[in-house]
Amino acid sequence: MKTTRSTSWMAVCAAVLTATTAFHVSAEQLATAARPEKSYTGTVLSVDPKEHVLSVKGWGMWSKTFNLGDNCTYMLLEKNNATANDLRPGEKVVVSYQDAHGVLIADRVEQRPVQFVGVVKAVDPDKHTLLLHRPAFDKQLQIADDCKITLRDGKSGTFADIRVGNHVTVTYETPDNKPTAREIAQTSIAFTGKLTAVDLEDKTVKAKSGFDSKKFMVANDCAIMINGKPDGRLGDLKPNDRLVFNYDEINGVNVVNRIAPAEAQTSSVANTTAPMAGN
């Protein structure tokens, strides 16, 4: 009788012990799964896909090193379903991660665009550089060999479409702290025609091509190309000049941001940008 009672008691204790152990394991697993996720924004310093390690530089001299989790996802500007192999130094990223007692484990790496909007001031095809200007600030960028040229409506272009005086949006990265253009977007519409009227007071111009005529409002920072330089004035334009107008149509209003002689523009494209077309 005593033996039976002892055996039963031991069985109950074993069951309680098993349940308690299972509870602790489940609680630990739950705590791990529920660990709050943090985020860190910076520039990729280095990535080692084989070792699953990513180093990111934040503000100042601060940087963090992350272990790339097996289920880590990568969202890049040009590729949503990316892998660690697609990351490169110089990209700005936001890393979502967990801090497991000082060990940083990345769950998601998302690239963020870094852009500069300005007017093309100079293009050097030999040095692969682009100089942009906006009020009180100039920025020089290297041009990556595989730099993408995007035109209006997402159409692909070539370096022949990027000219001095163009308003462009450049998406760039900073490998080794050198701003490097990865995409140049030139989204203005081009209209070629003969100048028919200039109103200096209202800052408007009119042009005609065949049966098509257009009126343009001149932007404050419109580049008027005279002798290859974007520093001309409206008063320099003459009736019947054959010109190329680069403009944006905004709610039915044509805002011109570049005016250039048609013949000079053709010559400029042939002499200045052709060497870069083979990149």
C-alpha positions as CSV (number, residue, x, y, z in Angstrom):
1,M,0.0,0.0,0.0
2,K,2.8,2.3,1.0
3,T,4.6,1.4,-2.2
4,T,1.6,2.4,-4.3
5,R,1.2,5.7,-2.5
6,S,4.9,6.4,-2.9
7,T,4.9,5.6,-6.6
8,S,1.8,7.8,-7.1
9,W,3.5,10.7,-5.3
10,M,6.6,10.4,-7.3
11,A,4.6,10.4,-10.5
12,V,2.8,13.6,-9.4
13,C,6.1,15.3,-8.6
14,A,7.5,14.3,-11.9
15,A,4.5,15.7,-13.7
16,V,4.7,19.0,-11.8
17,L,8.4,19.2,-12.5
18,T,7.9,18.5,-16.2
19,A,5.1,21.2,-16.5
20,T,7.2,23.7,-14.6
21,T,10.2,23.1,-16.9
22,A,8.0,23.4,-20.0
23,F,6.5,26.6,-18.6
24,H,10.0,28.1,-18.1
25,V,11.1,27.1,-21.6
26,S,7.9,28.5,-23.2
27,A,8.3,31.7,-21.2
28,E,11.9,32.1,-22.3
29,Q,10.9,31.4,-25.9
30,L,8.1,33.9,-25.6
31,A,10.4,36.6,-24.1
32,T,12.8,36.0,-27.0
33,A,10.1,36.3,-29.6
34,A,8.7,39.4,-27.9
35,R,12.0,41.2,-27.6
36,P,11.4,44.8,-28.7
37,E,12.8,45.7,-32.1
38,K,15.0,48.7,-32.6
39,S,16.1,50.6,-35.7
40,Y,19.4,52.2,-36.7
41,T,20.0,54.6,-39.6
42,G,23.4,55.1,-41.3
43,T,25.6,54.3,-44.2
44,V,26.9,50.9,-45.0
45,L,30.6,50.6,-44.2
46,S,31.1,47.0,-45.1
47,V,29.2,43.8,-45.5
48,D,30.4,40.2,-45.3
49,P,27.6,37.9,-46.7
50,K,29.6,34.7,-45.8
51,E,30.0,35.7,-42.2
52,H,26.6,37.3,-42.1
53,V,28.0,40.6,-40.7
54,L,27.0,44.2,-41.6
55,S,28.7,47.3,-40.4
56,V,26.8,50.6,-40.5
57,K,28.1,54.1,-39.8
58,G,25.7,56.5,-38.1
59,W,26.2,60.1,-36.9
60,G,29.7,61.3,-36.3
61,M,32.1,58.5,-35.5
62,W,29.4,56.1,-34.2
63,S,28.9,52.8,-35.9
64,K,27.3,49.5,-35.2
65,T,27.9,45.9,-36.3
66,F,25.0,43.6,-36.9
67,N,24.7,39.9,-37.3
68,L,22.4,39.2,-40.3
69,G,19.6,36.9,-39.2
70,D,18.8,33.8,-41.3
71,N,15.3,35.4,-42.1
72,C,16.6,38.9,-42.5
73,T,14.9,40.7,-45.4
74,Y,16.5,43.3,-47.7
75,M,14.7,46.1,-49.5
76,L,16.9,48.0,-51.9
77,L,15.9,50.8,-54.2
78,E,16.4,48.8,-57.4
79,K,15.6,45.4,-56.0
80,N,12.9,44.5,-53.4
81,N,13.7,40.8,-53.0
82,A,17.4,41.4,-52.5
83,T,20.0,39.5,-50.5
84,A,23.0,40.5,-48.4
85,N,25.1,40.1,-51.6
86,D,23.3,43.1,-53.1
87,L,24.4,45.5,-50.3
88,R,27.3,47.8,-51.1
89,P,29.3,50.3,-49.1
90,G,28.0,53.9,-49.3
91,E,24.2,53.0,-49.3
92,K,22.1,54.7,-46.7
93,V,20.0,52.1,-44.9
94,V,17.7,51.6,-41.9
95,V,18.4,48.4,-40.0
96,S,15.6,46.9,-37.9
97,Y,17.2,44.7,-35.3
98,Q,17.0,43.0,-31.9
99,D,19.4,43.5,-29.1
100,A,20.0,40.1,-27.4
101,H,22.2,41.0,-24.4
102,G,24.5,43.2,-26.5
103,V,24.4,41.0,-29.6
104,L,22.7,42.9,-32.4
105,I,20.7,40.7,-34.8
106,A,19.3,42.3,-38.0
107,D,15.8,41.3,-39.1
108,R,15.4,43.9,-41.9
109,V,17.7,46.1,-44.0
110,E,16.0,48.8,-46.0
111,Q,17.8,51.3,-48.3
112,R,16.8,54.9,-48.2
113,P,17.4,57.3,-51.2
114,V,19.8,60.2,-50.8
115,Q,19.0,62.9,-53.4
116,F,20.2,66.2,-54.6
117,V,18.1,68.5,-56.8
118,G,19.8,71.1,-58.8
119,V,20.9,72.6,-62.2
120,V,23.7,70.9,-64.1
121,K,26.6,73.3,-64.1
122,A,29.3,71.2,-65.7
123,V,29.9,67.6,-66.9
124,D,33.4,66.2,-67.2
125,P,33.3,63.0,-69.3
126,D,37.0,62.3,-68.8
127,K,36.9,62.4,-65.0
128,H,33.3,61.1,-64.8
129,T,32.1,64.0,-62.7
130,L,29.0,66.0,-62.5
131,L,28.7,69.5,-61.0
132,L,25.3,70.6,-59.8
133,H,24.2,74.0,-58.6
134,R,21.3,75.3,-56.5
135,P,21.1,78.7,-54.7
136,A,24.2,79.3,-52.5
137,F,25.4,75.7,-52.9
138,D,27.3,73.6,-55.5
139,K,27.8,69.8,-55.3
140,Q,30.2,67.7,-57.2
141,L,29.6,64.0,-57.7
142,Q,31.4,61.1,-59.3
143,I,29.3,59.3,-61.9
144,A,29.1,55.5,-61.4
145,D,30.0,53.4,-64.5
146,D,26.5,51.9,-64.4
147,C,24.7,55.1,-63.5
148,K,21.1,55.0,-64.6
149,I,19.6,57.8,-66.7
150,T,15.9,58.3,-66.3
151,L,13.7,60.5,-68.4
152,R,10.1,61.6,-68.1
153,D,7.5,58.9,-67.4
154,G,10.3,56.6,-66.3
155,K,11.8,56.1,-69.8
156,S,15.5,55.2,-70.0
157,G,17.9,57.7,-71.4
158,T,21.6,58.2,-72.1
159,F,24.2,60.8,-71.0
160,A,23.3,62.7,-74.2
161,D,20.1,63.7,-72.4
162,I,21.9,65.4,-69.6
163,R,23.1,68.9,-70.5
164,V,24.4,71.9,-68.8
165,G,21.4,73.9,-67.5
166,N,19.1,70.9,-67.1
167,H,17.2,70.6,-63.8
168,V,17.9,67.1,-62.5
169,T,17.3,64.9,-59.5
170,V,20.4,62.8,-58.6
171,T,20.2,59.8,-56.4
172,Y,23.6,59.1,-55.0
173,E,25.6,57.0,-52.5
174,T,28.8,57.8,-50.5
175,P,31.3,55.0,-50.8
176,D,34.5,56.2,-49.1
177,N,32.7,59.5,-48.4
178,K,32.7,60.3,-52.1
179,P,29.2,61.3,-53.4
180,T,28.6,58.9,-56.4
181,A,25.6,59.3,-58.7
182,R,23.7,56.1,-59.2
183,E,20.7,57.6,-61.0
184,I,20.2,60.9,-62.8
185,A,16.6,61.8,-63.5
186,Q,15.9,64.5,-66.2
187,T,12.1,64.7,-66.3
188,S,11.4,67.9,-68.2
189,I,9.6,68.0,-71.5
190,A,11.5,69.3,-74.5
191,F,9.9,71.6,-77.1
192,T,11.8,72.9,-80.1
193,G,10.5,75.9,-82.0
194,K,11.0,79.5,-83.2
195,L,10.7,82.2,-80.6
196,T,7.7,84.5,-81.4
197,A,7.5,86.7,-78.4
198,V,9.3,87.7,-75.2
199,D,7.6,89.6,-72.3
200,L,10.3,90.9,-70.0
201,E,7.9,92.3,-67.4
202,D,5.7,89.2,-67.1
203,K,8.7,86.8,-67.7
204,T,7.0,84.8,-70.4
205,V,8.0,83.6,-73.8
206,K,6.2,82.1,-76.7
207,A,7.4,79.8,-79.4
208,K,6.0,78.0,-82.5
209,S,6.8,74.8,-84.3
210,G,4.6,74.1,-87.3
211,F,1.0,74.4,-86.2
212,D,1.9,74.0,-82.5
213,S,2.6,77.1,-80.4
214,K,3.3,77.3,-76.7
215,K,3.5,79.9,-74.0
216,F,6.0,79.4,-71.2
217,M,6.3,81.0,-67.7
218,V,10.0,81.5,-67.1
219,A,11.2,80.0,-63.8
220,N,13.3,82.2,-61.5
221,D,16.3,79.9,-61.9
222,C,15.8,79.2,-65.6
223,A,19.1,78.5,-67.3
224,I,19.3,80.6,-70.5
225,M,22.2,79.2,-72.6
226,I,24.3,81.8,-74.3
227,N,27.6,80.7,-75.9
228,G,27.5,77.5,-73.9
229,K,27.0,79.1,-70.5
230,P,23.8,79.1,-68.5
231,D,24.0,82.8,-67.5
232,G,22.0,84.5,-70.3
233,R,19.0,86.8,-69.8
234,L,15.6,87.0,-71.4
235,G,16.8,90.2,-73.2
236,D,19.4,88.2,-75.0
237,L,16.8,86.1,-76.9
238,K,15.7,87.4,-80.3
239,P,12.5,86.7,-82.3
240,N,12.8,83.8,-84.8
241,D,15.7,82.2,-82.8
242,R,15.3,78.5,-83.0
243,L,15.4,77.3,-79.4
244,V,14.9,74.2,-77.3
245,F,12.7,74.8,-74.3
246,N,12.9,72.3,-71.4
247,Y,9.8,72.7,-69.2
248,D,7.5,71.1,-66.7
249,E,3.7,71.2,-67.2
250,I,2.1,71.9,-63.9
251,N,-1.7,71.9,-63.8
252,G,-1.8,73.3,-67.4
253,V,0.9,75.9,-66.9
254,N,4.2,75.4,-68.8
255,V,7.2,76.4,-66.5
256,V,10.4,76.6,-68.5
257,N,13.7,75.9,-66.7
258,R,16.1,75.8,-69.6
259,I,16.3,77.6,-72.9
260,A,19.1,76.9,-75.4
261,P,19.8,77.4,-79.1
262,A,18.8,74.2,-80.9
263,E,21.9,74.1,-83.1
264,A,24.3,74.8,-80.2
265,Q,22.6,72.1,-78.1
266,T,23.1,69.5,-80.8
267,S,26.8,70.4,-81.1
268,S,27.2,70.3,-77.3
269,V,25.7,66.9,-77.0
270,A,28.1,65.5,-79.7
271,N,31.2,67.1,-78.2
272,T,30.6,66.9,-74.5
273,T,28.6,63.8,-73.6
274,A,29.3,61.3,-76.3
275,P,32.4,59.9,-74.6
276,M,30.3,58.8,-71.6
277,A,27.6,57.0,-73.6
278,G,29.6,53.8,-73.6
279,N,29.6,53.5,-69.8
